[in-house]
Amino acid sequence: MPRLTAGSHGRLEWLLVPAFPLSVAYLLAIRWQLAPPGFAPIIALALLPTAYILVVVAGGLGRGRAVRLALAALELAWCALGAAVVGTAIGLRSG
C-alpha cells in the first residue's frame, strides 16, 4: 500500500464534508415528521469522519494534522449529539 504524503490528503477532505449538512437535514426531517427516527443514518454518517481519522493517523499526513484530527473529532461529537437527539425522538414517539 503506498504511503500517503502531505500532497495526497486533498482527495480525502471530502470525507469531512457530508456529515454535518446531511445529519442536520436528517434531524430536520425527523422534526418535521418526514422521516422516522433511527440510528442507522447517524451511524453511517459517523463512519466518514472515523475513516478520515484512521487515514490521518495511519498515514501521518504531515502539516496541519492536528487541525484535521480536531475537525474530524468535532464532527464525531456532532454525530454523537445527533444520536442523542434521535434517541430522544424515538423515546417521545414510543410514549
Backbone atoms as SQL, in Angstrom:
CREATE TABLE atoms (id INTEGER PRIMARY KEY, chain TEXT, resi INTEGER, resn TEXT, atom TEXT, x REAL, y REAL, z REAL);
INSERT INTO atoms VALUES
  (1, 'A', 1, 'MET', 'N', 0.844, -1.176, 0.000),
  (2, 'A', 1, 'MET', 'CA', 0.000, 0.000, 0.000),
  (3, 'A', 1, 'MET', 'C', 0.889, 1.238, 0.000),
  (4, 'A', 2, 'PRO', 'N', 0.658, 2.159, -0.909),
  (5, 'A', 2, 'PRO', 'CA', 1.515, 3.348, -0.960),
  (6, 'A', 2, 'PRO', 'C', 1.262, 4.248, 0.250),
  (7, 'A', 3, 'ARG', 'N', 2.340, 4.835, 0.730),
  (8, 'A', 3, 'ARG', 'CA', 2.240, 5.725, 1.887),
  (9, 'A', 3, 'ARG', 'C', 1.652, 7.058, 1.442),
  (10, 'A', 4, 'LEU', 'N', 0.735, 7.579, 2.241),
  (11, 'A', 4, 'LEU', 'CA', 0.136, 8.867, 1.933),
  (12, 'A', 4, 'LEU', 'C', 1.120, 9.974, 2.253),
  (13, 'A', 5, 'THR', 'N', 1.177, 10.955, 1.410),
  (14, 'A', 5, 'THR', 'CA', 2.068, 12.087, 1.629),
  (15, 'A', 5, 'THR', 'C', 1.236, 13.335, 1.877),
  (16, 'A', 6, 'ALA', 'N', 1.920, 14.404, 2.251),
  (17, 'A', 6, 'ALA', 'CA', 1.218, 15.650, 2.562),
  (18, 'A', 6, 'ALA', 'C', 0.438, 16.161, 1.351),
  (19, 'A', 7, 'GLY', 'N', 0.881, 15.893, 0.153),
  (20, 'A', 7, 'GLY', 'CA', 0.173, 16.358, -1.036),
  (21, 'A', 7, 'GLY', 'C', -1.015, 15.505, -1.412),
  (22, 'A', 8, 'SER', 'N', -1.133, 14.307, -0.874),
  (23, 'A', 8, 'SER', 'CA', -2.220, 13.416, -1.284),
  (24, 'A', 8, 'SER', 'C', -3.448, 13.531, -0.395),
  (25, 'A', 9, 'HIS', 'N', -3.402, 14.335, 0.669),
  (26, 'A', 9, 'HIS', 'CA', -4.536, 14.380, 1.583),
  (27, 'A', 9, 'HIS', 'C', -5.715, 15.155, 1.028),
  (28, 'A', 10, 'GLY', 'N', -5.527, 15.969, 0.018),
  (29, 'A', 10, 'GLY', 'CA', -6.617, 16.769, -0.536),
  (30, 'A', 10, 'GLY', 'C', -7.766, 15.936, -1.057),
  (31, 'A', 11, 'ARG', 'N', -7.471, 14.750, -1.539),
  (32, 'A', 11, 'ARG', 'CA', -8.525, 13.879, -2.050),
  (33, 'A', 11, 'ARG', 'C', -9.360, 13.292, -0.923),
  (34, 'A', 12, 'LEU', 'N', -8.854, 13.304, 0.284),
  (35, 'A', 12, 'LEU', 'CA', -9.562, 12.710, 1.412),
  (36, 'A', 12, 'LEU', 'C', -10.413, 13.711, 2.184),
  (37, 'A', 13, 'GLU', 'N', -10.267, 14.980, 1.901),
  (38, 'A', 13, 'GLU', 'CA', -11.011, 16.002, 2.628),
  (39, 'A', 13, 'GLU', 'C', -12.511, 15.864, 2.442),
  (40, 'A', 14, 'TRP', 'N', -12.962, 15.256, 1.362),
  (41, 'A', 14, 'TRP', 'CA', -14.397, 15.111, 1.125),
  (42, 'A', 14, 'TRP', 'C', -15.049, 14.237, 2.195),
  (43, 'A', 15, 'LEU', 'N', -14.284, 13.435, 2.925),
  (44, 'A', 15, 'LEU', 'CA', -14.863, 12.623, 3.997),
  (45, 'A', 15, 'LEU', 'C', -15.413, 13.486, 5.127),
  (46, 'A', 16, 'LEU', 'N', -14.916, 14.712, 5.263),
  (47, 'A', 16, 'LEU', 'CA', -15.373, 15.595, 6.325),
  (48, 'A', 16, 'LEU', 'C', -16.542, 16.476, 5.915),
  (49, 'A', 17, 'VAL', 'N', -16.851, 16.553, 4.645),
  (50, 'A', 17, 'VAL', 'CA', -17.867, 17.484, 4.171),
  (51, 'A', 17, 'VAL', 'C', -19.306, 17.026, 4.448),
  (52, 'A', 18, 'PRO', 'N', -19.709, 15.801, 4.103),
  (53, 'A', 18, 'PRO', 'CA', -21.141, 15.493, 4.140),
  (54, 'A', 18, 'PRO', 'C', -21.738, 15.224, 5.516),
  (55, 'A', 19, 'ALA', 'N', -20.963, 14.920, 6.522),
  (56, 'A', 19, 'ALA', 'CA', -21.531, 14.503, 7.808),
  (57, 'A', 19, 'ALA', 'C', -22.406, 15.588, 8.437),
  (58, 'A', 20, 'PHE', 'N', -21.923, 16.798, 8.509),
  (59, 'A', 20, 'PHE', 'CA', -22.694, 17.850, 9.173),
  (60, 'A', 20, 'PHE', 'C', -23.970, 18.221, 8.411),
  (61, 'A', 21, 'PRO', 'N', -23.907, 18.609, 7.137),
  (62, 'A', 21, 'PRO', 'CA', -25.154, 19.020, 6.479),
  (63, 'A', 21, 'PRO', 'C', -26.162, 17.882, 6.331),
  (64, 'A', 22, 'LEU', 'N', -25.690, 16.674, 6.093),
  (65, 'A', 22, 'LEU', 'CA', -26.634, 15.564, 5.953),
  (66, 'A', 22, 'LEU', 'C', -27.278, 15.201, 7.287),
  (67, 'A', 23, 'SER', 'N', -26.521, 15.283, 8.371),
  (68, 'A', 23, 'SER', 'CA', -27.124, 14.987, 9.672),
  (69, 'A', 23, 'SER', 'C', -28.128, 16.068, 10.064),
  (70, 'A', 24, 'VAL', 'N', -27.835, 17.314, 9.756),
  (71, 'A', 24, 'VAL', 'CA', -28.803, 18.388, 10.019),
  (72, 'A', 24, 'VAL', 'C', -30.064, 18.164, 9.199),
  (73, 'A', 25, 'ALA', 'N', -29.911, 17.808, 7.937),
  (74, 'A', 25, 'ALA', 'CA', -31.076, 17.539, 7.092),
  (75, 'A', 25, 'ALA', 'C', -31.895, 16.373, 7.639),
  (76, 'A', 26, 'TYR', 'N', -31.222, 15.331, 8.105),
  (77, 'A', 26, 'TYR', 'CA', -31.933, 14.182, 8.668),
  (78, 'A', 26, 'TYR', 'C', -32.665, 14.559, 9.954),
  (79, 'A', 27, 'LEU', 'N', -32.018, 15.327, 10.833),
  (80, 'A', 27, 'LEU', 'CA', -32.668, 15.742, 12.073),
  (81, 'A', 27, 'LEU', 'C', -33.859, 16.653, 11.802),
  (82, 'A', 28, 'LEU', 'N', -33.757, 17.510, 10.803),
  (83, 'A', 28, 'LEU', 'CA', -34.897, 18.344, 10.430),
  (84, 'A', 28, 'LEU', 'C', -36.027, 17.508, 9.846),
  (85, 'A', 29, 'ALA', 'N', -35.678, 16.487, 9.078),
  (86, 'A', 29, 'ALA', 'CA', -36.709, 15.596, 8.526),
  (87, 'A', 29, 'ALA', 'C', -37.435, 14.852, 9.648),
  (88, 'A', 30, 'ILE', 'N', -36.711, 14.477, 10.685),
  (89, 'A', 30, 'ILE', 'CA', -37.357, 13.851, 11.842),
  (90, 'A', 30, 'ILE', 'C', -38.268, 14.856, 12.529),
  (91, 'A', 31, 'ARG', 'N', -37.771, 16.062, 12.704),
  (92, 'A', 31, 'ARG', 'CA', -38.546, 17.112, 13.386),
  (93, 'A', 31, 'ARG', 'C', -39.835, 17.408, 12.641),
  (94, 'A', 32, 'TRP', 'N', -39.768, 17.459, 11.318),
  (95, 'A', 32, 'TRP', 'CA', -40.948, 17.751, 10.503),
  (96, 'A', 32, 'TRP', 'C', -41.755, 16.492, 10.179),
  (97, 'A', 33, 'GLN', 'N', -41.388, 15.376, 10.801),
  (98, 'A', 33, 'GLN', 'CA', -42.046, 14.087, 10.648),
  (99, 'A', 33, 'GLN', 'C', -42.085, 13.617, 9.191),
  (100, 'A', 34, 'LEU', 'N', -41.011, 13.874, 8.479),
  (101, 'A', 34, 'LEU', 'CA', -40.870, 13.395, 7.102),
  (102, 'A', 34, 'LEU', 'C', -40.111, 12.075, 7.049),
  (103, 'A', 35, 'ALA', 'N', -39.408, 11.753, 8.128),
  (104, 'A', 35, 'ALA', 'CA', -38.634, 10.510, 8.198),
  (105, 'A', 35, 'ALA', 'C', -38.777, 9.942, 9.602),
  (106, 'A', 36, 'PRO', 'N', -38.853, 8.632, 9.710),
  (107, 'A', 36, 'PRO', 'CA', -38.909, 8.039, 11.047),
  (108, 'A', 36, 'PRO', 'C', -37.527, 8.100, 11.704),
  (109, 'A', 37, 'PRO', 'N', -37.480, 8.294, 13.028),
  (110, 'A', 37, 'PRO', 'CA', -36.170, 8.340, 13.688),
  (111, 'A', 37, 'PRO', 'C', -35.518, 6.962, 13.738),
  (112, 'A', 38, 'GLY', 'N', -34.250, 6.919, 13.471),
  (113, 'A', 38, 'GLY', 'CA', -33.480, 5.687, 13.518),
  (114, 'A', 38, 'GLY', 'C', -32.003, 6.014, 13.634),
  (115, 'A', 39, 'PHE', 'N', -31.260, 5.093, 14.182),
  (116, 'A', 39, 'PHE', 'CA', -29.833, 5.336, 14.406),
  (117, 'A', 39, 'PHE', 'C', -28.974, 5.046, 13.188),
  (118, 'A', 40, 'ALA', 'N', -29.463, 4.270, 12.236),
  (119, 'A', 40, 'ALA', 'CA', -28.639, 3.856, 11.094),
  (120, 'A', 40, 'ALA', 'C', -28.083, 5.039, 10.285),
  (121, 'A', 41, 'PRO', 'N', -28.888, 6.054, 9.941),
  (122, 'A', 41, 'PRO', 'CA', -28.309, 7.174, 9.176),
  (123, 'A', 41, 'PRO', 'C', -27.222, 7.929, 9.930),
  (124, 'A', 42, 'ILE', 'N', -27.407, 8.134, 11.223),
  (125, 'A', 42, 'ILE', 'CA', -26.412, 8.863, 12.006),
  (126, 'A', 42, 'ILE', 'C', -25.120, 8.044, 12.126),
  (127, 'A', 43, 'ILE', 'N', -25.266, 6.742, 12.338),
  (128, 'A', 43, 'ILE', 'CA', -24.081, 5.886, 12.432),
  (129, 'A', 43, 'ILE', 'C', -23.348, 5.856, 11.098),
  (130, 'A', 44, 'ALA', 'N', -24.103, 5.781, 9.997),
  (131, 'A', 44, 'ALA', 'CA', -23.468, 5.793, 8.675),
  (132, 'A', 44, 'ALA', 'C', -22.707, 7.093, 8.448),
  (133, 'A', 45, 'LEU', 'N', -23.278, 8.208, 8.874),
  (134, 'A', 45, 'LEU', 'CA', -22.587, 9.491, 8.716),
  (135, 'A', 45, 'LEU', 'C', -21.369, 9.589, 9.631),
  (136, 'A', 46, 'ALA', 'N', -21.404, 8.943, 10.781),
  (137, 'A', 46, 'ALA', 'CA', -20.264, 8.966, 11.691),
  (138, 'A', 46, 'ALA', 'C', -19.093, 8.150, 11.150),
  (139, 'A', 47, 'LEU', 'N', -19.357, 7.255, 10.224),
  (140, 'A', 47, 'LEU', 'CA', -18.277, 6.458, 9.640),
  (141, 'A', 47, 'LEU', 'C', -17.338, 7.309, 8.784),
  (142, 'A', 48, 'LEU', 'N', -17.839, 8.397, 8.200),
  (143, 'A', 48, 'LEU', 'CA', -16.997, 9.236, 7.338),
  (144, 'A', 48, 'LEU', 'C', -15.865, 9.910, 8.114),
  (145, 'A', 49, 'PRO', 'N', -16.157, 10.657, 9.192),
  (146, 'A', 49, 'PRO', 'CA', -15.022, 11.235, 9.931),
  (147, 'A', 49, 'PRO', 'C', -14.164, 10.176, 10.620),
  (148, 'A', 50, 'THR', 'N', -14.776, 9.039, 10.985),
  (149, 'A', 50, 'THR', 'CA', -13.986, 7.959, 11.576),
  (150, 'A', 50, 'THR', 'C', -12.965, 7.431, 10.580),
  (151, 'A', 51, 'ALA', 'N', -13.401, 7.227, 9.346),
  (152, 'A', 51, 'ALA', 'CA', -12.478, 6.769, 8.304),
  (153, 'A', 51, 'ALA', 'C', -11.378, 7.798, 8.072),
  (154, 'A', 52, 'TYR', 'N', -11.730, 9.063, 8.096),
  (155, 'A', 52, 'TYR', 'CA', -10.736, 10.111, 7.903),
  (156, 'A', 52, 'TYR', 'C', -9.698, 10.101, 9.023),
  (157, 'A', 53, 'ILE', 'N', -10.161, 9.936, 10.275),
  (158, 'A', 53, 'ILE', 'CA', -9.231, 9.872, 11.405),
  (159, 'A', 53, 'ILE', 'C', -8.277, 8.696, 11.235),
  (160, 'A', 54, 'LEU', 'N', -8.801, 7.543, 10.837),
  (161, 'A', 54, 'LEU', 'CA', -7.951, 6.374, 10.649),
  (162, 'A', 54, 'LEU', 'C', -6.903, 6.603, 9.565),
  (163, 'A', 55, 'VAL', 'N', -7.296, 7.253, 8.483),
  (164, 'A', 55, 'VAL', 'CA', -6.351, 7.519, 7.397),
  (165, 'A', 55, 'VAL', 'C', -5.284, 8.509, 7.840),
  (166, 'A', 56, 'VAL', 'N', -5.686, 9.557, 8.550),
  (167, 'A', 56, 'VAL', 'CA', -4.719, 10.562, 9.001),
  (168, 'A', 56, 'VAL', 'C', -3.738, 9.956, 10.001),
  (169, 'A', 57, 'VAL', 'N', -4.244, 9.160, 10.931),
  (170, 'A', 57, 'VAL', 'CA', -3.363, 8.564, 11.934),
  (171, 'A', 57, 'VAL', 'C', -2.433, 7.535, 11.291),
  (172, 'A', 58, 'ALA', 'N', -2.969, 6.709, 10.407),
  (173, 'A', 58, 'ALA', 'CA', -2.156, 5.670, 9.777),
  (174, 'A', 58, 'ALA', 'C', -1.178, 6.250, 8.762),
  (175, 'A', 59, 'GLY', 'N', -1.597, 7.297, 8.068),
  (176, 'A', 59, 'GLY', 'CA', -0.768, 7.841, 7.010),
  (177, 'A', 59, 'GLY', 'C', 0.192, 8.913, 7.443),
  (178, 'A', 60, 'GLY', 'N', -0.035, 9.527, 8.567),
  (179, 'A', 60, 'GLY', 'CA', 0.848, 10.592, 9.017),
  (180, 'A', 60, 'GLY', 'C', 0.945, 11.694, 7.990),
  (181, 'A', 61, 'LEU', 'N', -0.135, 12.420, 7.761),
  (182, 'A', 61, 'LEU', 'CA', -0.200, 13.355, 6.654),
  (183, 'A', 61, 'LEU', 'C', 0.492, 14.695, 6.888),
  (184, 'A', 62, 'GLY', 'N', 1.393, 14.770, 7.821),
  (185, 'A', 62, 'GLY', 'CA', 2.254, 15.950, 7.935),
  (186, 'A', 62, 'GLY', 'C', 1.595, 17.184, 8.499),
  (187, 'A', 63, 'ARG', 'N', 1.864, 18.335, 7.862),
  (188, 'A', 63, 'ARG', 'CA', 1.423, 19.642, 8.350),
  (189, 'A', 63, 'ARG', 'C', -0.090, 19.710, 8.475),
  (190, 'A', 64, 'GLY', 'N', -0.544, 20.328, 9.517),
  (191, 'A', 64, 'GLY', 'CA', -1.970, 20.512, 9.729),
  (192, 'A', 64, 'GLY', 'C', -2.684, 19.271, 10.237),
  (193, 'A', 65, 'ARG', 'N', -1.921, 18.277, 10.623),
  (194, 'A', 65, 'ARG', 'CA', -2.514, 17.017, 11.067),
  (195, 'A', 65, 'ARG', 'C', -3.404, 17.231, 12.290),
  (196, 'A', 66, 'ALA', 'N', -2.950, 18.014, 13.240),
  (197, 'A', 66, 'ALA', 'CA', -3.721, 18.246, 14.463),
  (198, 'A', 66, 'ALA', 'C', -5.037, 18.958, 14.162),
  (199, 'A', 67, 'VAL', 'N', -4.996, 19.896, 13.245),
  (200, 'A', 67, 'VAL', 'CA', -6.219, 20.623, 12.884),
  (201, 'A', 67, 'VAL', 'C', -7.219, 19.685, 12.228),
  (202, 'A', 68, 'ARG', 'N', -6.743, 18.844, 11.316),
  (203, 'A', 68, 'ARG', 'CA', -7.650, 17.906, 10.641),
  (204, 'A', 68, 'ARG', 'C', -8.218, 16.892, 11.616),
  (205, 'A', 69, 'LEU', 'N', -7.408, 16.419, 12.545),
  (206, 'A', 69, 'LEU', 'CA', -7.903, 15.481, 13.552),
  (207, 'A', 69, 'LEU', 'C', -8.929, 16.148, 14.462),
  (208, 'A', 70, 'ALA', 'N', -8.697, 17.398, 14.831),
  (209, 'A', 70, 'ALA', 'CA', -9.648, 18.115, 15.679),
  (210, 'A', 70, 'ALA', 'C', -10.968, 18.334, 14.956),
  (211, 'A', 71, 'LEU', 'N', -10.907, 18.668, 13.673),
  (212, 'A', 71, 'LEU', 'CA', -12.132, 18.854, 12.896),
  (213, 'A', 71, 'LEU', 'C', -12.906, 17.550, 12.780),
  (214, 'A', 72, 'ALA', 'N', -12.213, 16.462, 12.532),
  (215, 'A', 72, 'ALA', 'CA', -12.878, 15.164, 12.440),
  (216, 'A', 72, 'ALA', 'C', -13.468, 14.767, 13.794),
  (217, 'A', 73, 'ALA', 'N', -12.763, 15.049, 14.885),
  (218, 'A', 73, 'ALA', 'CA', -13.290, 14.751, 16.218),
  (219, 'A', 73, 'ALA', 'C', -14.525, 15.597, 16.516),
  (220, 'A', 74, 'LEU', 'N', -14.520, 16.842, 16.067),
  (221, 'A', 74, 'LEU', 'CA', -15.686, 17.700, 16.236),
  (222, 'A', 74, 'LEU', 'C', -16.885, 17.137, 15.476),
  (223, 'A', 75, 'GLU', 'N', -16.659, 16.643, 14.282),
  (224, 'A', 75, 'GLU', 'CA', -17.753, 16.040, 13.522),
  (225, 'A', 75, 'GLU', 'C', -18.253, 14.766, 14.184),
  (226, 'A', 76, 'LEU', 'N', -17.360, 13.994, 14.775),
  (227, 'A', 76, 'LEU', 'CA', -17.802, 12.806, 15.519),
  (228, 'A', 76, 'LEU', 'C', -18.646, 13.206, 16.725),
  (229, 'A', 77, 'ALA', 'N', -18.254, 14.272, 17.398),
  (230, 'A', 77, 'ALA', 'CA', -19.043, 14.759, 18.532),
  (231, 'A', 77, 'ALA', 'C', -20.421, 15.215, 18.064),
  (232, 'A', 78, 'TRP', 'N', -20.479, 15.857, 16.914),
  (233, 'A', 78, 'TRP', 'CA', -21.763, 16.280, 16.355),
  (234, 'A', 78, 'TRP', 'C', -22.640, 15.057, 16.057),
  (235, 'A', 79, 'CYS', 'N', -22.047, 14.008, 15.528),
  (236, 'A', 79, 'CYS', 'CA', -22.808, 12.781, 15.255),
  (237, 'A', 79, 'CYS', 'C', -23.306, 12.147, 16.554),
  (238, 'A', 80, 'ALA', 'N', -22.513, 12.213, 17.610),
  (239, 'A', 80, 'ALA', 'CA', -22.954, 11.692, 18.908),
  (240, 'A', 80, 'ALA', 'C', -24.129, 12.511, 19.439),
  (241, 'A', 81, 'LEU', 'N', -24.068, 13.816, 19.273),
  (242, 'A', 81, 'LEU', 'CA', -25.184, 14.668, 19.668),
  (243, 'A', 81, 'LEU', 'C', -26.423, 14.339, 18.837),
  (244, 'A', 82, 'GLY', 'N', -26.220, 14.119, 17.551),
  (245, 'A', 82, 'GLY', 'CA', -27.335, 13.731, 16.686),
  (246, 'A', 82, 'GLY', 'C', -27.948, 12.408, 17.110),
  (247, 'A', 83, 'ALA', 'N', -27.116, 11.466, 17.532),
  (248, 'A', 83, 'ALA', 'CA', -27.631, 10.179, 18.016),
  (249, 'A', 83, 'ALA', 'C', -28.462, 10.383, 19.283),
  (250, 'A', 84, 'ALA', 'N', -28.047, 11.291, 20.136),
  (251, 'A', 84, 'ALA', 'CA', -28.829, 11.583, 21.339),
  (252, 'A', 84, 'ALA', 'C', -30.180, 12.193, 20.976),
  (253, 'A', 85, 'VAL', 'N', -30.195, 13.060, 19.991),
  (254, 'A', 85, 'VAL', 'CA', -31.454, 13.672, 19.544),
  (255, 'A', 85, 'VAL', 'C', -32.367, 12.605, 18.946),
  (256, 'A', 86, 'VAL', 'N', -31.801, 11.710, 18.151),
  (257, 'A', 86, 'VAL', 'CA', -32.589, 10.630, 17.570),
  (258, 'A', 86, 'VAL', 'C', -33.146, 9.732, 18.669),
  (259, 'A', 87, 'GLY', 'N', -32.342, 9.423, 19.673),
  (260, 'A', 87, 'GLY', 'CA', -32.822, 8.616, 20.788),
  (261, 'A', 87, 'GLY', 'C', -33.967, 9.288, 21.526),
  (262, 'A', 88, 'THR', 'N', -33.874, 10.593, 21.704),
  (263, 'A', 88, 'THR', 'CA', -34.961, 11.339, 22.334),
  (264, 'A', 88, 'THR', 'C', -36.219, 11.278, 21.481),
  (265, 'A', 89, 'ALA', 'N', -36.060, 11.419, 20.166),
  (266, 'A', 89, 'ALA', 'CA', -37.219, 11.351, 19.271),
  (267, 'A', 89, 'ALA', 'C', -37.871, 9.973, 19.308),
  (268, 'A', 90, 'ILE', 'N', -37.054, 8.935, 19.363),
  (269, 'A', 90, 'ILE', 'CA', -37.605, 7.570, 19.459),
  (270, 'A', 90, 'ILE', 'C', -38.357, 7.410, 20.779),
  (271, 'A', 91, 'GLY', 'N', -37.782, 7.925, 21.863),
  (272, 'A', 91, 'GLY', 'CA', -38.440, 7.848, 23.162),
  (273, 'A', 91, 'GLY', 'C', -39.757, 8.601, 23.199),
  (274, 'A', 92, 'LEU', 'N', -39.791, 9.753, 22.583),
  (275, 'A', 92, 'LEU', 'CA', -41.031, 10.540, 22.566),
  (276, 'A', 92, 'LEU', 'C', -42.111, 9.880, 21.721),
  (277, 'A', 93, 'ARG', 'N', -41.709, 9.226, 20.643),
  (278, 'A', 93, 'ARG', 'CA', -42.697, 8.559, 19.794),
  (279, 'A', 93, 'ARG', 'C', -43.263, 7.314, 20.440),
  (280, 'A', 94, 'SER', 'N', -42.462, 6.652, 21.286),
  (281, 'A', 94, 'SER', 'CA', -42.944, 5.417, 21.896),
  (282, 'A', 94, 'SER', 'C', -43.870, 5.675, 23.084),
  (283, 'A', 95, 'GLY', 'N', -43.910, 6.903, 23.517),
  (284, 'A', 95, 'GLY', 'CA', -44.859, 7.241, 24.565),
  (285, 'A', 95, 'GLY', 'C', -44.222, 7.361, 25.841);
